[in-house]
């Protein structure tokens, strides 16, 4: 055998079976790992789109539950009704090709909506009782309207009810600049028992509705409006008086003013109710002049009131939030107190400066408080 033949035999010597098995298993492991990676990534991508589709509020159906979704559009995401983040329920899905009248107004339980393309989704609190939905109230029904809670419809025998519905109007445009000499377009103008108007509006959380809104400054649109009278009030200070004149007598106003100012007025009388329903009192000064006090309990639950939104002194009065603003030009001032079902307001029109009017307002409020709902 030649040396070269021995070398060839050495190089051609078969590889041991154990080495071939090792390489085969290693190759299979690598292949399986690659397949697992591809499949895993694919599953994650698929799961992302599945989760995204299942939580898409655009696909919400009646009975689905929603949670808040910050920064999204709409500002909700679909979740299980057992999810602790679920806050809202879908009560109806409506055709949104026409923005007015609002289709959610007559949906029990609906208190808000969002719009996507040509679909309007009417939603409300997840645990809301549709039978108590305030938007279904009709004339003769009673409501509980208080600060810090959604209004609800109750039986009129329920002592918690504080208003009865005199009139219900939907899809209303109310002029903010009525023309002199023309009849008032106030929807409650011919309802003498009305003490306040309550408005419900569903804001669109989506594209601007196609139907043009009234021109700014000329009119405002209201989805649903109630003309309301009060029920279950405390005993009035002045029985059978107009609504805002029931809380304090003219003598009570006079006594409060003189206690704060030191006997500057000798008489007072309730002179009537102006066009906005405020009760007016005229006070005769010792020197023969006259001042005026106007009192009203509004149904406004917002705070602060528009007339006192800036430059006000805010403080706590007998457990309630109160505010005072003195008139910078001339005498007088404006006083407001948060009540559960509205805002109690006193407006002073006085001759000359009266630094003690803030204290006088407090005394008038305390005289009226036992008779305020």
Buried (B, 14 or more C-beta within 10 A) or exposed (E): EEEEEEEEEEEEEEEEEEEEEEEEEEEEEEEEEEEEEEEEEEEEEEEEEEEEEEBBBBEBEEEBBBBEBEEEEBBBBBBEEEEEEBBBBBBBBBEBEBBBBBBBBBBBBBBBBBBBEEBBBBBBBBEBEBEBBBBBBEEEBBBBBBBEEBBBBBEBEBEEBBBBBBBBBBEBEBBEEEEEEEEEEBBBEEBEEBBBBBBBEBEBBBEEBEEEEEEEEEBBBBBBBBBBBBBBBEEBBBEEBBBBBBBBBBBBBBBBBBBBBEEBBEEBBBEEBEEEBBBBBBBBBEEEEBBBBBBBBBBBBEBBBEEBEEEBEEEEBEEBBBBBBBBEEEBBBBBBBBBBBBBBBBBBBBBEEBEBBBBBBBBBBBBBBEBBB
